[in-house]
Amino acid sequence: MNISQTKLNKKDVLIIGAGGVAQVVAHKCAMHNDVLGEIHIASRTKAKCDEIAQSVHDKNSFKRPATLHTHQVDAMDSAALIKLINDTGIEILINVGSAFINMSVLEACIETGVAYIDTAIHEDPRKICETPPWYNNYEWQRKQRCADNNVTAILGAGFDPGVVNAYARLGYDMMDKGSVTDIDIIDINAGSHGKYFATNFDPEINFREFTGTVYSWQDSQWQTNDMFEVKRTDDLPVVGVQNSYLSGHDEIHSLSANLDVPNIRFWMGFGEHYINVFTVLQSLGLLSEQPVTTAEGQEVIPLKVVKAVLPDPSSLAPNYTGKTCIGDKVKGQIDGVDSEVFIYNVSDHKEAYNEVGSQGISYTAGVPPVAAAMLVATGEWDTGKMVNVEELDAKPFINLLNKIGLPTRIQDANGDRALEF
């Protein structure tokens, strides 16, 4: 990525969302505005965007002198978003708002020819765990329109999904052709936020991941389980021995279509306290997305009530300590010998807060879409069509993440070492 190339391709960016992940995205875009251009941020509540802009200013994050422009927009309103895109002249949109807005935001990008990047799969607030593969229910139905309009759309470019998709591609390509049997994605948060109970990102989205059917890809077909039904234990770098549970997750739904691997699973780490509280809430019906009527005749959605009484995830950052470890274990053969590699990242909550004012979960989710935007700006990932991360060249992505805050390591027969290309 040379200077003349970045000057030639520098593109203005619009960030949609104003939560903890959006704060990370804003800081990181500012830190790399020699590659990216003018930076805008918009959400339904402009005051939240202003707070992020102030944080960027206070930490002096801009690499080159600039202003973080803030706007109010309802991202569910494609027409309003189209107007904002046209008024600002942005060329790359990073969507880190609620998963409920993906389709309206993507629609605005298709209509305006703007590159689209998101970090999670679209969800209908009225439905949980639709028929797999989930991408086929919404995003992939717009593949042809993206291609017809030469619109770059990079789906699931956070950490998981996102970086773990790139890890899966790298591990897959390291193995002998046709030999990969298993990809196990393991997500461990060994940190502590000091609260009795809280979620690391939007409680509504967080709980929806775990209240429905657990879909995994096994024996080249979809298998169903209940949440917390299947457990594994791993001794992982830095965070040590950890339990994780088979969970449904976005990346399985694209990896199963794009890589010829019979077994692809996602495992999420949970402590006993989280499981106990979650189980009580679910058993009482408090995690339901369906409306109920109170004795006073008021209609409420239990899940939204629980969200309202839990701590705001962004409030957890100042006191968060500990580390995360997220990576892919890939099994296959190398030169005819049975082999396993573990490609992973370890991040520190306190270091993330000191750098950008957000905790480590937001940090790991927010840095990758900025790397993706930079690769779109330089042309390396400017595909002119819709893709998932594993369909792209993972090497420049990993190299860039190594430089901007998320270093990758690998454990294999040669030991544990930094992974770079």
N, C-alpha and C positions, 0 to 999 in steps of 0.2 A: 504494500500500500504506500506508494510514493506521494510526495507533496503535490506534484503537478497533477496527478490523477485525482487526488481528493479535491483540489481546487476546481477541477473541471466538472466533477460530479456532485459537488456539495449541494444538498437538498434540504429545504426547510421541513420541519417536523411538527406534527400536532399530536400531543398526548391526550388521550381520552381517559378520564378517571382522576380521582384526587385522594386516593387512599394511600396506605403505606407503600405499596408497590409503585404507584405513580410518583411518589416522592423520590424513590430510588431512580426511576427512569429519568425524572427531571434533572436530578443531580448528575447522573452519568451522561446524559445528552449534553449538559452544560460543560462537563469536563472534556468533552470531545467535539466541541463546536468548531474545531478546525476541519473536521470531516463532515459533520452535519452543519446545517445553516441556522437560520432563525428558528427559535424554539417556542412553541405555543402549547398551552395546557388548558383544557376545558372540561367542565363537569356541570351538573345541574346546579351546584352551589359554588358560585364564583369565589366566595370567601375562603373556601377550602383551597382553591387554586392559588389565591393570594397568599395564604399561609405557606404553601410550598414554595412559591416564588420568593417569599421573604427568607425561607430557610436556605435556598440556593444563594441568595444575596449574602446572608449572614456568614455562610461558610466559604464565600468567595469561590464558588465552584466553577464559574465560567473560565475556560482556558483562554479564550479571547474575549475582550470586553463586549457585553451584549446585555439584552433584557429578556427575561422570561415573560412572554406575553400571556395574559390570563383572559379567559372568556367564560361566559355562561352558555350552556347548550343542553337541551334534552336529547341525549344520544339515541333515544328511541324514536325520535322524529327525524327521519332520513332527510326530509326537505330542509329542515333547519340546519342539519349538519352539512348538507351540500352547500348551503349558503355560506356557512362559516369556512368551509374548505376553499370556496371560490374567493371569498373576501380576503383570506390570509395568503392564498397562493401556495399553500404547503404541497409537498410532493410525496411525503411519507407520513402515514398515520399509524401510531402505536396505540392499540386498544388494550388498556389495562383496567377498564371498567368492569362492571358486573357481567357475568357470562350471559345474562339475559339480553344484552344489547348487541351481541355479535352480528346478528343478521341485518339489523338496521344500519349498523356502522359499515359492514361489508357492502351493503347495497349502495351507500353513499360513495364509497371508494370506487365501485364499479362504474357508477354514473359519472364520476369526475376524472377517472383514470389515475387515481392516486394509489400508491403502493400501500397495502394493508398488512399489518403484523398484529397477531394476538397471542395470548398466553394460555388460553383455555378453550375448551369446546363449548359451543352454544348450548344453552339450556332453555327450555320452555318452563316458566315458573309453575305451570299447572301440572307438569309431568316429572317423574323421577325414573331414571334408568330405562330409557326407551330401548327399542330393539337394536341390538348391535349389528354392524359397527356403527357407533354413534355418529361419526362424521358423515355417514351416508344419509342421515336424517335431515341435515341442514346444509353444512358447508359444501360438501362434495357435490350437491345439486347445482351449485353455481360454478363448477369447474369450467364448463364450456363458455359461460359468459365472461369469465376472467380471461380465458384464452382469446375469445373473439375481440375483447376490448384491450388486449395487451396489458392487462392489469396484474402486477405481481401481488400475490396473496400468500403470505407465509403463515401457516397455521401452527398453533401450539409452540411458540418460540420462547417460552419461559424456561424454567428448569425441568419440572416434570408436569406436563410434557415440555419438550424442547431439548435441553442439553442431554437428557437421558436418551432421547431419540438419536442424537448424534453419537452418543456413546454406543448405542446398540448398533448403529451403522459401522462404527469403527471396529467394534468387536467382531461383528459379522464378517467384515472384510479381512480381518486378521486370520480367520480360520480357513481351512481348505474349503473349496467350493462345495456346497451341498452338505457340509458336515455339521453345521450348527444345529443343536438339538434343543437348547434352552437359553432363554434370556430372562433373567430375574432382576427386576428393578427394585432396589431397596432404598427406602426413604426414612432416615432416622433423624429425629430432632432430640438431641440429648441435652437441650438447654432447659432453663427454668425461668419463668416470668414472675414468680412470686405471688401469683393470684390463686385463690381457691380453685377457680375453674375459668378458663378462657380459651378461645380459639385463636390461631395465629393469623387468620385472615377472615373475611366476611363470614360470620357464623352461619348465615343462611346457606351459602354455597358449601361451606365446610361440612355441615351436617347432612346436606343432600347427598354428598359423596358416599355416606355410610349408612343411610337408612333404607336403601333399596337393595336390589339383587347385586351380588358380587359376580361380575363377569370376568372370566379369565379364558385365555386361549390355550387349550391343552389337547394334545393328540389331533392338532389341526382342526379343531372345532371349538365352539363356545361351550364353556362349562359354567354352571351356576352354583353358588354357595351362599351361605348367610355370612354377614359381617362377624368377625371374630371367631369364625368356625375353624379356620386353618391357621396355624401358627408355625413360625420357624425361628430359629435362634442362630445368630451369626456373631463371630468375633471380628469386629470391624476396626479399621485404622482409627486411631485417636479416641473414638467413642467407646471402644471395647465391646463386651458381650451385650447384645441387644436382642430383644424379642420384637418381631414384626408380624403383621397379620395380612393374609391374602385380601386384597381390596380391589374394587373396580376402579379403573382410572383411564383418562383420556388416551394416553399413548398406546395402550394395548390395541385400540380400535384402528389406529393407522398402521402400526408396526405389523400386525397380523396380516394386513393387506399388502404391505410393501416389501416385507422380508419373508423369505421362504424358511420359516422356523416353526416347528410343530408346537412348541411350548413357550408362551410369553406370559409372564405373570408380573403383577405389581404388589409390593409388600410395603405396608406403612407401619411405622413404629408407634406404639401406644403404651403408656403406663397404666397400671392397674386402677389408679384413681380416675383417669379419664374414662376408662371402660366402664367403671362403676357408675359414674355420673351420667354418662351417655345412656347406659342401659336403663336407668331410672327414668330419665327424660323420655326415652322412646317408649318405655312400657306404659307411661302415663298418657301417651299420645301427644306430648308437647313438641315433638319434632315433625308433626304432620304439616304438609303444605296445603291441606284442604281446610276450607273455612269451617268454623263452628260458631254457634250462637250462644252468647252468655245468658244468664238468668234475666239480665236487664234488656235483652233483645238486641244486643250489639253483636255484629258479626266480626269475628277476628280470625286471623290465621295463627295457630299456635306457634309455628316456627318463627314467625315474625315477632311474636311477643317474647320468646326466648332470646332472640337476637337483640331486642331492645333492652333487656335487663343485663345482658353480659357486657363485660368491658369492651370498649372499642379496641380492636386489634392494634391500631396505631399507638394506643396509649401504653402498650406493653414495652415498647422499645427501650425507654431509659433504664429500666431495671433488669433487662434480659441478660442472662449470663449463660455460658456454655457454648456448645458447638453442634453443628449439623454434619451428617455424613450421608451423601446421596450418591448412588452409583448403580452400575449394571454388572451383574455377573453373567458372563457369556460362556457357554460350554459348547465345545466342538472338537475338532482335530486340527493340529498344526503339523504339517509334514507327516501326516498319518498317525500322529500320537495324540491320544486323548488329552485335552487341555482345557483349562479354565482361566479366564482373565477377569479381573475386577477393575473397571474404569470408574473413577469416582472423584468427588470434590469434598473437601472439608471447609466449612465456613464458621466464623466466630461471630456470635451475636453482638458482643460489645464492640468489636472492631467495626462492624457494620454501622452500629449506632454512632460511633465516633466519626465515621466518614460521611454518612449521609443522613443520619437522624432516624433511621429505621432499623428494625430488628432483622436477624439473619434470614428468616423465612421470606420476608419481603425483599431482602437483598438478593437472594438466590433467584427469585422470580423476576426481579426488575432489571438486573444487569444483562441477561441474555437478549431480550428484545432490542436493547440499545446496540448490542453487537450485531444483531441481524440488520438493524437499520443502517449501521455503518457499512455493512457488506452490500446492502442494496445501493447505498449512495456511491460506493466505489465500483459497482457493476457486477461484483462477483456473485451476488445472490439476486440480482435484478432479473428474475426469470420470465416476466411477462405472462405468467400463468399461476394457477393455484398449486401449491405444494405443501407437504408436511416436511419437517426438518430432515428426516432420514432420507429424503429424496435428493437432498443437496450435498455438496462436497463438505464434509464435516471438518476437514483439516483447517481451512482458514478461520472457521468459527471457533474451534478449540484454541488455536494460536492467539486469536484476538481476546478471547475470554481470559487466557493466561495473563495477558498484559493489562486488562482493565478490571481485574478484581476477583475472578473465579478460576484459580489454577486447577488443572486436571492432573491427576496422578493415576498410575496403573500398577496393579499387582499381578504378576505372572510368574512363570518359571524362572525369570531373571531377577526376581525380587520386587521391591517397591520403589518406584521412581517417578519423577515428573514426566508427563507426556506432552511432547511438542513435536512439531513437524517443520 
